[in-house]
Amino acid sequence: MTDMPDTVIVYPIGPDGLRGSVRVPGDKSISHRAFLLGSLATGEVTITGAARSADVRATVTVVRALGATVAEVEGVARVKGPLHEPDDVLDCGNAGTALRLLAGVCAGVEGISVLTGDASLRQRPMGRVVEPLRQMGAGVTGRGGGTLAPLVVQGGSLTAIDYRPPVPSAQVKSCVLLAGLRAVGTTRVREVSPTRDHTERMLAWMDADTGVDGNGAWVRPGPLTPRDIDVPADPSSAAFWLCAAAALPGSQVHLPDVCLNPTRTRVLDVLARMGAPHSVTAERSACGEPVGDVTMSYAEPLGQAGVAGEETVAVIDELLALAVAGAIGGGLEVRDAAELRVKESDRIDGVDRILAAVGGRVAQRADGFSVAPGIQRAAATNRLDAGGDHRVAMAGAIAALAASQPVTITGFAAVATSYPTFLADLERLGGRWEAP
């Protein structure tokens, strides 16, 4: 994993904007699932293109601690189970996806597993996965009555449930489905609106007894076929360059091998409503996921857009990048985004801090925000504390490209949790930065 400075100075971009081609890291969500499901298969699984981020490394460390063999050579990993009760506490670092999905995996492993993480992760809500696992018969305890990590999971005999999460969440859905692989009966999850379906696609790719039904998914216990997994590029990482290219005059950015799963590409729909054209070429399939090369070009100043309801859920990880595009262009209105308050940091407050650094204006609400059009450069603070949140740091960096003065960003080292080559890719596209 590339070293990442904790303080960086990012300079405004020139009149040519961002130009060039970069292959962003492998999809983080798919990478987590590849190592987890690979360790549950009946034989060795080869994984190529997985993200090298700190979050995914945490998942690799934990599956090894659970007994899986993971051999890695030049970007290719070979994973083989079976899993067993761990000898020590399982540290998920800052990876909320890892901890929540692993809770479902550990519920099916005989014995006791203790799942924890860093100070940030220990403050993130875990009751949403604890409740269905308890209904399935797993013994799960933790701080705050089981709402906070560390979580102690007593795995073993599980019974299938028909579960309706109170809040749509791909992590909750995946946790329950993974536990369902070891439960007696048919485990179902029914959602009021669709969420990321990477788990369902990978289960089908590995020949699980599984299926989908509307906004629901089901699985029955049974073996997973050890099929190779080629991880496509992460659309949430790509979103920073897509939003920057759409907003900054002169820009044209080409991003190969991007995952085009329809639950992950709604950011392109929002940018299209704002007036940003894009093209997709070389469309193909990889381990059940649609993939293609995406090119975004600046055409005209962006217009205003609104995001609410189901669409907010679909772009929750891209909202900070969209907020920056909205500030450079015609504004952005976001509703139904209370989930941003309980991410790695309070990201609604993060939007406020990002745009204050470059002279943008934001009105916060409990469940969203309104970004005013245009940047008042005289009002810029030219400084941003990312608060240890990788997406706040990266959104701050693309905002700095539109600033009138260089912007100093502290807490930037958190970017290594998802995009360790971010600064190198910024340079490849014509951006400039330095560590003070």
MARGUKE-431621 format. One record per residue (C-alpha): residue number from 1; residue in one letter; x, z, y. Coordinates in steps of 0.2 Angstrom, whole numbers, plus 5000, padded with zeros to 4 digits. Example, Ala and Ser with C-alpha at 12.3 -4.5 7.8 and 13.67 -1.06 7.14 Angstrom:
! MARGUKE-431621
i->1&aa->A&X->5062&Z->5039&Y->4978
i->2&aa->S&X->5068&Z->5036&Y->4995
END
This chain:
! MARGUKE-431621
i->1&aa->M&X->5000&Z->5000&Y->5000
i->2&aa->T&X->5007&Z->4995&Y->5017
i->3&aa->D&X->5012&Z->5009&Y->5029
i->4&aa->M&X->5001&Z->5011&Y->5044
i->5&aa->P&X->5006&Z->5019&Y->5060
i->6&aa->D&X->4994&Z->5032&Y->5067
i->7&aa->T&X->4995&Z->5026&Y->5085
i->8&aa->V&X->4995&Z->5008&Y->5090
i->9&aa->I&X->4993&Z->4998&Y->5106
i->10&aa->V&X->4983&Z->4982&Y->5105
i->11&aa->Y&X->4985&Z->4969&Y->5118
i->12&aa->P&X->4971&Z->4957&Y->5125
i->13&aa->I&X->4971&Z->4940&Y->5117
i->14&aa->G&X->4976&Z->4924&Y->5126
i->15&aa->P&X->4964&Z->4910&Y->5131
i->16&aa->D&X->4966&Z->4902&Y->5114
i->17&aa->G&X->4958&Z->4917&Y->5105
i->18&aa->L&X->4960&Z->4921&Y->5087
i->19&aa->R&X->4965&Z->4906&Y->5077
i->20&aa->G&X->4971&Z->4903&Y->5059
i->21&aa->S&X->4967&Z->4908&Y->5041
i->22&aa->V&X->4969&Z->4925&Y->5032
i->23&aa->R&X->4963&Z->4931&Y->5015
i->24&aa->V&X->4956&Z->4948&Y->5018
i->25&aa->P&X->4958&Z->4961&Y->5004
i->26&aa->G&X->4948&Z->4961&Y->4989
i->27&aa->D&X->4930&Z->4968&Y->4990
i->28&aa->K&X->4931&Z->4987&Y->4990
i->29&aa->S&X->4914&Z->4990&Y->4982
i->30&aa->I&X->4918&Z->4978&Y->4968
i->31&aa->S&X->4935&Z->4985&Y->4966
i->32&aa->H&X->4928&Z->5003&Y->4963
i->33&aa->R&X->4916&Z->4996&Y->4950
i->34&aa->A&X->4929&Z->4985&Y->4941
i->35&aa->F&X->4940&Z->5000&Y->4937
i->36&aa->L&X->4925&Z->5011&Y->4933
i->37&aa->L&X->4916&Z->4999&Y->4921
i->38&aa->G&X->4933&Z->4992&Y->4915
i->39&aa->S&X->4937&Z->5010&Y->4909
i->40&aa->L&X->4920&Z->5011&Y->4900
i->41&aa->A&X->4921&Z->4994&Y->4891
i->42&aa->T&X->4925&Z->4993&Y->4872
i->43&aa->G&X->4942&Z->4985&Y->4875
i->44&aa->E&X->4955&Z->4980&Y->4888
i->45&aa->V&X->4948&Z->4973&Y->4904
i->46&aa->T&X->4960&Z->4962&Y->4916
i->47&aa->I&X->4956&Z->4964&Y->4934
i->48&aa->T&X->4964&Z->4952&Y->4948
i->49&aa->G&X->4962&Z->4953&Y->4966
i->50&aa->A&X->4957&Z->4971&Y->4968
i->51&aa->A&X->4959&Z->4980&Y->4984
i->52&aa->R&X->4975&Z->4989&Y->4987
i->53&aa->S&X->4967&Z->5002&Y->4999
i->54&aa->A&X->4968&Z->5020&Y->4998
i->55&aa->D&X->4950&Z->5022&Y->4993
i->56&aa->V&X->4952&Z->5011&Y->4978
i->57&aa->R&X->4969&Z->5019&Y->4973
i->58&aa->A&X->4959&Z->5035&Y->4972
i->59&aa->T&X->4947&Z->5028&Y->4959
i->60&aa->V&X->4962&Z->5022&Y->4949
i->61&aa->T&X->4970&Z->5039&Y->4950
i->62&aa->V&X->4954&Z->5047&Y->4944
i->63&aa->V&X->4950&Z->5035&Y->4929
i->64&aa->R&X->4968&Z->5038&Y->4923
i->65&aa->A&X->4965&Z->5057&Y->4924
i->66&aa->L&X->4949&Z->5054&Y->4914
i->67&aa->G&X->4960&Z->5046&Y->4900
i->68&aa->A&X->4960&Z->5028&Y->4904
i->69&aa->T&X->4975&Z->5017&Y->4903
i->70&aa->V&X->4978&Z->5007&Y->4919
i->71&aa->A&X->4994&Z->4996&Y->4919
i->72&aa->E&X->4997&Z->4986&Y->4935
i->73&aa->V&X->5009&Z->4972&Y->4938
i->74&aa->E&X->5010&Z->4960&Y->4953
i->75&aa->G&X->4992&Z->4962&Y->4958
i->76&aa->V&X->4985&Z->4961&Y->4940
i->77&aa->A&X->4978&Z->4977&Y->4932
i->78&aa->R&X->4974&Z->4980&Y->4914
i->79&aa->V&X->4961&Z->4994&Y->4911
i->80&aa->K&X->4957&Z->5002&Y->4894
i->81&aa->G&X->4947&Z->5017&Y->4890
i->82&aa->P&X->4940&Z->5028&Y->4882
i->83&aa->L&X->4937&Z->5042&Y->4894
i->84&aa->H&X->4937&Z->5061&Y->4890
i->85&aa->E&X->4936&Z->5078&Y->4899
i->86&aa->P&X->4950&Z->5079&Y->4912
i->87&aa->D&X->4963&Z->5092&Y->4912
i->88&aa->D&X->4963&Z->5094&Y->4931
i->89&aa->V&X->4952&Z->5092&Y->4947
i->90&aa->L&X->4948&Z->5074&Y->4951
i->91&aa->D&X->4953&Z->5070&Y->4969
i->92&aa->C&X->4943&Z->5056&Y->4977
i->93&aa->G&X->4953&Z->5057&Y->4993
i->94&aa->N&X->4941&Z->5049&Y->5007
i->95&aa->A&X->4932&Z->5038&Y->4995
i->96&aa->G&X->4913&Z->5042&Y->4996
i->97&aa->T&X->4909&Z->5027&Y->4984
i->98&aa->A&X->4922&Z->5034&Y->4971
i->99&aa->L&X->4915&Z->5052&Y->4971
i->100&aa->R&X->4896&Z->5047&Y->4970
i->101&aa->L&X->4899&Z->5034&Y->4957
i->102&aa->L&X->4911&Z->5045&Y->4947
i->103&aa->A&X->4898&Z->5058&Y->4947
i->104&aa->G&X->4887&Z->5046&Y->4936
i->105&aa->V&X->4901&Z->5042&Y->4925
i->106&aa->C&X->4906&Z->5060&Y->4923
i->107&aa->A&X->4889&Z->5065&Y->4918
i->108&aa->G&X->4891&Z->5054&Y->4903
i->109&aa->V&X->4908&Z->5062&Y->4898
i->110&aa->E&X->4907&Z->5077&Y->4887
i->111&aa->G&X->4914&Z->5092&Y->4895
i->112&aa->I&X->4917&Z->5098&Y->4913
i->113&aa->S&X->4923&Z->5087&Y->4927
i->114&aa->V&X->4927&Z->5094&Y->4945
i->115&aa->L&X->4926&Z->5080&Y->4959
i->116&aa->T&X->4933&Z->5084&Y->4976
i->117&aa->G&X->4940&Z->5074&Y->4991
i->118&aa->D&X->4948&Z->5077&Y->5008
i->119&aa->A&X->4941&Z->5087&Y->5022
i->120&aa->S&X->4930&Z->5072&Y->5028
i->121&aa->L&X->4923&Z->5068&Y->5011
i->122&aa->R&X->4919&Z->5087&Y->5008
i->123&aa->Q&X->4907&Z->5086&Y->5022
i->124&aa->R&X->4898&Z->5071&Y->5017
i->125&aa->P&X->4880&Z->5073&Y->5009
i->126&aa->M&X->4881&Z->5073&Y->4989
i->127&aa->G&X->4863&Z->5080&Y->4986
i->128&aa->R&X->4857&Z->5062&Y->4985
i->129&aa->V&X->4867&Z->5060&Y->4968
i->130&aa->V&X->4866&Z->5077&Y->4962
i->131&aa->E&X->4847&Z->5078&Y->4961
i->132&aa->P&X->4844&Z->5063&Y->4949
i->133&aa->L&X->4859&Z->5068&Y->4938
i->134&aa->R&X->4851&Z->5085&Y->4936
i->135&aa->Q&X->4834&Z->5076&Y->4932
i->136&aa->M&X->4844&Z->5067&Y->4918
i->137&aa->G&X->4850&Z->5083&Y->4911
i->138&aa->A&X->4867&Z->5085&Y->4918
i->139&aa->G&X->4873&Z->5101&Y->4924
i->140&aa->V&X->4879&Z->5099&Y->4942
i->141&aa->T&X->4884&Z->5112&Y->4955
i->142&aa->G&X->4893&Z->5112&Y->4971
i->143&aa->R&X->4894&Z->5119&Y->4988
i->144&aa->G&X->4878&Z->5121&Y->4998
i->145&aa->G&X->4868&Z->5122&Y->4982
i->146&aa->G&X->4875&Z->5106&Y->4976
i->147&aa->T&X->4874&Z->5096&Y->4992
i->148&aa->L&X->4893&Z->5096&Y->4996
i->149&aa->A&X->4909&Z->5093&Y->4986
i->150&aa->P&X->4918&Z->5099&Y->4976
i->151&aa->L&X->4905&Z->5095&Y->4963
i->152&aa->V&X->4906&Z->5102&Y->4945
i->153&aa->V&X->4898&Z->5091&Y->4933
i->154&aa->Q&X->4894&Z->5097&Y->4915
i->155&aa->G&X->4893&Z->5080&Y->4906
i->156&aa->G&X->4885&Z->5077&Y->4889
i->157&aa->S&X->4867&Z->5074&Y->4883
i->158&aa->L&X->4857&Z->5064&Y->4895
i->159&aa->T&X->4839&Z->5058&Y->4896
i->160&aa->A&X->4834&Z->5042&Y->4905
i->161&aa->I&X->4823&Z->5044&Y->4921
i->162&aa->D&X->4813&Z->5032&Y->4932
i->163&aa->Y&X->4820&Z->5036&Y->4949
i->164&aa->R&X->4814&Z->5032&Y->4967
i->165&aa->P&X->4828&Z->5037&Y->4979
i->166&aa->P&X->4821&Z->5044&Y->4995
i->167&aa->V&X->4833&Z->5034&Y->5005
i->168&aa->P&X->4839&Z->5016&Y->5000
i->169&aa->S&X->4857&Z->5018&Y->4994
i->170&aa->A&X->4868&Z->5007&Y->4983
i->171&aa->Q&X->4879&Z->5022&Y->4979
i->172&aa->V&X->4864&Z->5032&Y->4972
i->173&aa->K&X->4857&Z->5018&Y->4963
i->174&aa->S&X->4874&Z->5014&Y->4955
i->175&aa->C&X->4877&Z->5033&Y->4950
i->176&aa->V&X->4861&Z->5033&Y->4941
i->177&aa->L&X->4863&Z->5017&Y->4932
i->178&aa->L&X->4881&Z->5022&Y->4927
i->179&aa->A&X->4874&Z->5038&Y->4920
i->180&aa->G&X->4861&Z->5028&Y->4911
i->181&aa->L&X->4874&Z->5020&Y->4900
i->182&aa->R&X->4875&Z->5036&Y->4891
i->183&aa->A&X->4857&Z->5042&Y->4892
i->184&aa->V&X->4843&Z->5041&Y->4879
i->185&aa->G&X->4830&Z->5028&Y->4884
i->186&aa->T&X->4828&Z->5016&Y->4898
i->187&aa->T&X->4835&Z->5022&Y->4915
i->188&aa->R&X->4826&Z->5014&Y->4930
i->189&aa->V&X->4830&Z->5015&Y->4949
i->190&aa->R&X->4816&Z->5008&Y->4961
i->191&aa->E&X->4820&Z->5006&Y->4979
i->192&aa->V&X->4809&Z->5003&Y->4994
i->193&aa->S&X->4821&Z->4990&Y->5000
i->194&aa->P&X->4836&Z->4980&Y->4992
i->195&aa->T&X->4853&Z->4987&Y->4993
i->196&aa->R&X->4870&Z->4980&Y->4987
i->197&aa->D&X->4868&Z->4975&Y->4969
i->198&aa->H&X->4887&Z->4974&Y->4963
i->199&aa->T&X->4884&Z->4986&Y->4949
i->200&aa->E&X->4869&Z->4977&Y->4942
i->201&aa->R&X->4879&Z->4960&Y->4943
i->202&aa->M&X->4894&Z->4968&Y->4934
i->203&aa->L&X->4884&Z->4976&Y->4921
i->204&aa->A&X->4876&Z->4960&Y->4917
i->205&aa->W&X->4893&Z->4951&Y->4917
i->206&aa->M&X->4899&Z->4964&Y->4904
i->207&aa->D&X->4884&Z->4961&Y->4893
i->208&aa->A&X->4876&Z->4977&Y->4896
i->209&aa->D&X->4857&Z->4980&Y->4891
i->210&aa->T&X->4851&Z->4978&Y->4909
i->211&aa->G&X->4840&Z->4969&Y->4921
i->212&aa->V&X->4832&Z->4968&Y->4938
i->213&aa->D&X->4814&Z->4969&Y->4943
i->214&aa->G&X->4810&Z->4966&Y->4962
i->215&aa->N&X->4820&Z->4980&Y->4971
i->216&aa->G&X->4823&Z->4989&Y->4955
i->217&aa->A&X->4835&Z->4989&Y->4941
i->218&aa->W&X->4836&Z->4996&Y->4924
i->219&aa->V&X->4849&Z->4999&Y->4910
i->220&aa->R&X->4849&Z->5005&Y->4892
i->221&aa->P&X->4863&Z->5014&Y->4883
i->222&aa->G&X->4875&Z->5002&Y->4874
i->223&aa->P&X->4893&Z->4995&Y->4874
i->224&aa->L&X->4901&Z->4985&Y->4888
i->225&aa->T&X->4910&Z->4969&Y->4883
i->226&aa->P&X->4928&Z->4969&Y->4890
i->227&aa->R&X->4927&Z->4953&Y->4901
i->228&aa->D&X->4940&Z->4949&Y->4915
i->229&aa->I&X->4935&Z->4953&Y->4933
i->230&aa->D&X->4941&Z->4942&Y->4948
i->231&aa->V&X->4938&Z->4952&Y->4964
i->232&aa->P&X->4933&Z->4941&Y->4979
i->233&aa->A&X->4938&Z->4945&Y->4997
i->234&aa->D&X->4928&Z->4959&Y->5005
i->235&aa->P&X->4914&Z->4953&Y->5017
i->236&aa->S&X->4914&Z->4970&Y->5027
i->237&aa->S&X->4933&Z->4967&Y->5031
i->238&aa->A&X->4930&Z->4949&Y->5035
i->239&aa->A&X->4916&Z->4955&Y->5047
i->240&aa->F&X->4929&Z->4961&Y->5060
i->241&aa->W&X->4937&Z->4943&Y->5061
i->242&aa->L&X->4920&Z->4935&Y->5060
i->243&aa->C&X->4913&Z->4945&Y->5075
i->244&aa->A&X->4929&Z->4943&Y->5085
i->245&aa->A&X->4930&Z->4924&Y->5082
i->246&aa->A&X->4911&Z->4923&Y->5087
i->247&aa->A&X->4914&Z->4933&Y->5103
i->248&aa->L&X->4931&Z->4927&Y->5110
i->249&aa->P&X->4933&Z->4910&Y->5118
i->250&aa->G&X->4944&Z->4898&Y->5110
i->251&aa->S&X->4943&Z->4906&Y->5093
i->252&aa->Q&X->4942&Z->4898&Y->5075
i->253&aa->V&X->4945&Z->4909&Y->5060
i->254&aa->H&X->4945&Z->4903&Y->5042
i->255&aa->L&X->4942&Z->4916&Y->5028
i->256&aa->P&X->4944&Z->4910&Y->5010
i->257&aa->D&X->4937&Z->4918&Y->4994
i->258&aa->V&X->4924&Z->4929&Y->5003
i->259&aa->C&X->4910&Z->4937&Y->4993
i->260&aa->L&X->4894&Z->4929&Y->4998
i->261&aa->N&X->4882&Z->4941&Y->4989
i->262&aa->P&X->4866&Z->4940&Y->4999
i->263&aa->T&X->4866&Z->4959&Y->5000
i->264&aa->R&X->4882&Z->4958&Y->5010
i->265&aa->T&X->4881&Z->4943&Y->5021
i->266&aa->R&X->4867&Z->4948&Y->5033
i->267&aa->V&X->4881&Z->4950&Y->5046
i->268&aa->L&X->4881&Z->4931&Y->5047
i->269&aa->D&X->4863&Z->4931&Y->5050
i->270&aa->V&X->4864&Z->4942&Y->5065
i->271&aa->L&X->4878&Z->4932&Y->5072
i->272&aa->A&X->4868&Z->4916&Y->5070
i->273&aa->R&X->4854&Z->4924&Y->5080
i->274&aa->M&X->4867&Z->4928&Y->5093
i->275&aa->G&X->4872&Z->4909&Y->5094
i->276&aa->A&X->4887&Z->4910&Y->5083
i->277&aa->P&X->4889&Z->4895&Y->5071
i->278&aa->H&X->4899&Z->4896&Y->5054
i->279&aa->S&X->4902&Z->4885&Y->5039
i->280&aa->V&X->4904&Z->4889&Y->5021
i->281&aa->T&X->4914&Z->4878&Y->5009
i->282&aa->A&X->4921&Z->4879&Y->4992
i->283&aa->E&X->4906&Z->4889&Y->4985
i->284&aa->R&X->4908&Z->4895&Y->4967
i->285&aa->S&X->4905&Z->4910&Y->4956
i->286&aa->A&X->4917&Z->4924&Y->4951
i->287&aa->C&X->4912&Z->4938&Y->4938
i->288&aa->G&X->4893&Z->4935&Y->4943
i->289&aa->E&X->4896&Z->4935&Y->4962
i->290&aa->P&X->4894&Z->4920&Y->4973
i->291&aa->V&X->4910&Z->4916&Y->4983
i->292&aa->G&X->4915&Z->4904&Y->4996
i->293&aa->D&X->4927&Z->4900&Y->5011
i->294&aa->V&X->4919&Z->4905&Y->5028
i->295&aa->T&X->4924&Z->4897&Y->5045
i->296&aa->M&X->4918&Z->4905&Y->5061
i->297&aa->S&X->4921&Z->4896&Y->5078
i->298&aa->Y&X->4917&Z->4901&Y->5096
i->299&aa->A&X->4904&Z->4890&Y->5103
i->300&aa->E&X->4897&Z->4898&Y->5118
i->301&aa->P&X->4894&Z->4916&Y->5125
i->302&aa->L&X->4884&Z->4926&Y->5112
i->303&aa->G&X->4866&Z->4930&Y->5116
i->304&aa->Q&X->4857&Z->4947&Y->5113
i->305&aa->A&X->4851&Z->4952&Y->5096
i->306&aa->G&X->4841&Z->4967&Y->5088
i->307&aa->V&X->4844&Z->4975&Y->5071
i->308&aa->A&X->4831&Z->4986&Y->5063
i->309&aa->G&X->4823&Z->4991&Y->5046
i->310&aa->E&X->4829&Z->4983&Y->5030
i->311&aa->E&X->4842&Z->4973&Y->5039
i->312&aa->T&X->4851&Z->4989&Y->5046
i->313&aa->V&X->4853&Z->4995&Y->5028
i->314&aa->A&X->4861&Z->4978&Y->5024
i->315&aa->V&X->4874&Z->4978&Y->5038
i->316&aa->I&X->4877&Z->4997&Y->5039
i->317&aa->D&X->4896&Z->4994&Y->5037
i->318&aa->E&X->4897&Z->4979&Y->5049
i->319&aa->L&X->4887&Z->4987&Y->5064
i->320&aa->L&X->4903&Z->4993&Y->5073
i->321&aa->A&X->4910&Z->4976&Y->5073
i->322&aa->L&X->4893&Z->4969&Y->5078
i->323&aa->A&X->4892&Z->4981&Y->5093
i->324&aa->V&X->4909&Z->4975&Y->5099
i->325&aa->A&X->4903&Z->4957&Y->5098
i->326&aa->G&X->4887&Z->4962&Y->5107
i->327&aa->A&X->4897&Z->4971&Y->5121
i->328&aa->I&X->4907&Z->4955&Y->5124
i->329&aa->G&X->4891&Z->4944&Y->5123
i->330&aa->G&X->4873&Z->4947&Y->5127
i->331&aa->G&X->4871&Z->4965&Y->5120
i->332&aa->L&X->4864&Z->4973&Y->5104
i->333&aa->E&X->4850&Z->4984&Y->5099
i->334&aa->V&X->4851&Z->4994&Y->5083
i->335&aa->R&X->4838&Z->5005&Y->5076
i->336&aa->D&X->4835&Z->5014&Y->5059
i->337&aa->A&X->4853&Z->5018&Y->5058
i->338&aa->A&X->4854&Z->5037&Y->5056
i->339&aa->E&X->4865&Z->5035&Y->5041
i->340&aa->L&X->4879&Z->5031&Y->5053
i->341&aa->R&X->4879&Z->5049&Y->5058
i->342&aa->V&X->4885&Z->5054&Y->5041
i->343&aa->K&X->4898&Z->5041&Y->5037
i->344&aa->E&X->4917&Z->5045&Y->5038
i->345&aa->S&X->4913&Z->5051&Y->5055
i->346&aa->D&X->4898&Z->5050&Y->5067
i->347&aa->R&X->4899&Z->5031&Y->5070
i->348&aa->I&X->4885&Z->5031&Y->5083
i->349&aa->D&X->4896&Z->5042&Y->5093
i->350&aa->G&X->4911&Z->5030&Y->5088
i->351&aa->V&X->4902&Z->5015&Y->5095
i->352&aa->D&X->4901&Z->5025&Y->5112
i->353&aa->R&X->4920&Z->5029&Y->5111
i->354&aa->I&X->4925&Z->5011&Y->5106
i->355&aa->L&X->4916&Z->5003&Y->5120
i->356&aa->A&X->4921&Z->5016&Y->5133
i->357&aa->A&X->4939&Z->5011&Y->5130
i->358&aa->V&X->4936&Z->4993&Y->5135
i->359&aa->G&X->4922&Z->4996&Y->5148
i->360&aa->G&X->4907&Z->4993&Y->5138
i->361&aa->R&X->4891&Z->5003&Y->5140
i->362&aa->V&X->4881&Z->5011&Y->5126
i->363&aa->A&X->4865&Z->5021&Y->5125
i->364&aa->Q&X->4864&Z->5032&Y->5110
i->365&aa->R&X->4849&Z->5037&Y->5100
i->366&aa->A&X->4847&Z->5049&Y->5085
i->367&aa->D&X->4845&Z->5034&Y->5074
i->368&aa->G&X->4854&Z->5020&Y->5083
i->369&aa->F&X->4861&Z->5013&Y->5100
i->370&aa->S&X->4859&Z->5000&Y->5113
i->371&aa->V&X->4874&Z->4990&Y->5119
i->372&aa->A&X->4873&Z->4983&Y->5136
i->373&aa->P&X->4879&Z->4965&Y->5138
i->374&aa->G&X->4896&Z->4962&Y->5146
i->375&aa->I&X->4911&Z->4973&Y->5149
i->376&aa->Q&X->4915&Z->4982&Y->5165
i->377&aa->R&X->4933&Z->4981&Y->5165
i->378&aa->A&X->4936&Z->4993&Y->5179
i->379&aa->A&X->4927&Z->5007&Y->5169
i->380&aa->A&X->4938&Z->5005&Y->5154
i->381&aa->T&X->4948&Z->5021&Y->5148
i->382&aa->N&X->4960&Z->5010&Y->5138
i->383&aa->R&X->4962&Z->5024&Y->5125
i->384&aa->L&X->4952&Z->5027&Y->5109
i->385&aa->D&X->4953&Z->5041&Y->5097
i->386&aa->A&X->4947&Z->5034&Y->5080
i->387&aa->G&X->4944&Z->5051&Y->5073
i->388&aa->G&X->4951&Z->5046&Y->5057
i->389&aa->D&X->4938&Z->5033&Y->5053
i->390&aa->H&X->4945&Z->5016&Y->5048
i->391&aa->R&X->4930&Z->5006&Y->5054
i->392&aa->V&X->4930&Z->5014&Y->5071
i->393&aa->A&X->4949&Z->5010&Y->5072
i->394&aa->M&X->4947&Z->4992&Y->5067
i->395&aa->A&X->4932&Z->4989&Y->5078
i->396&aa->G&X->4942&Z->4997&Y->5092
i->397&aa->A&X->4956&Z->4984&Y->5089
i->398&aa->I&X->4945&Z->4969&Y->5090
i->399&aa->A&X->4937&Z->4976&Y->5106
i->400&aa->A&X->4955&Z->4978&Y->5113
i->401&aa->L&X->4957&Z->4959&Y->5111
i->402&aa->A&X->4943&Z->4957&Y->5125
i->403&aa->A&X->4950&Z->4971&Y->5137
i->404&aa->S&X->4959&Z->4968&Y->5153
i->405&aa->Q&X->4973&Z->4980&Y->5149
i->406&aa->P&X->4981&Z->4985&Y->5132
i->407&aa->V&X->4971&Z->4999&Y->5123
i->408&aa->T&X->4980&Z->5013&Y->5114
i->409&aa->I&X->4971&Z->5018&Y->5098
i->410&aa->T&X->4976&Z->5035&Y->5089
i->411&aa->G&X->4970&Z->5039&Y->5072
i->412&aa->F&X->4974&Z->5022&Y->5066
i->413&aa->A&X->4982&Z->5026&Y->5050
i->414&aa->A&X->4965&Z->5028&Y->5042
i->415&aa->V&X->4963&Z->5009&Y->5042
i->416&aa->A&X->4974&Z->5010&Y->5026
i->417&aa->T&X->4959&Z->5017&Y->5017
i->418&aa->S&X->4951&Z->5000&Y->5017
i->419&aa->Y&X->4962&Z->4987&Y->5025
i->420&aa->P&X->4980&Z->4991&Y->5023
i->421&aa->T&X->4986&Z->4973&Y->5029
i->422&aa->F&X->4975&Z->4973&Y->5045
i->423&aa->L&X->4989&Z->4973&Y->5058
i->424&aa->A&X->4998&Z->4959&Y->5048
i->425&aa->D&X->4982&Z->4949&Y->5048
i->426&aa->L&X->4980&Z->4952&Y->5067
i->427&aa->E&X->4997&Z->4945&Y->5070
i->428&aa->R&X->4994&Z->4930&Y->5059
i->429&aa->L&X->4978&Z->4926&Y->5069
i->430&aa->G&X->4988&Z->4927&Y->5085
i->431&aa->G&X->4985&Z->4945&Y->5090
i->432&aa->R&X->4998&Z->4956&Y->5097
i->433&aa->W&X->5001&Z->4975&Y->5094
i->434&aa->E&X->5015&Z->4988&Y->5094
i->435&aa->A&X->5018&Z->5006&Y->5089
i->436&aa->P&X->5023&Z->5016&Y->5104
END
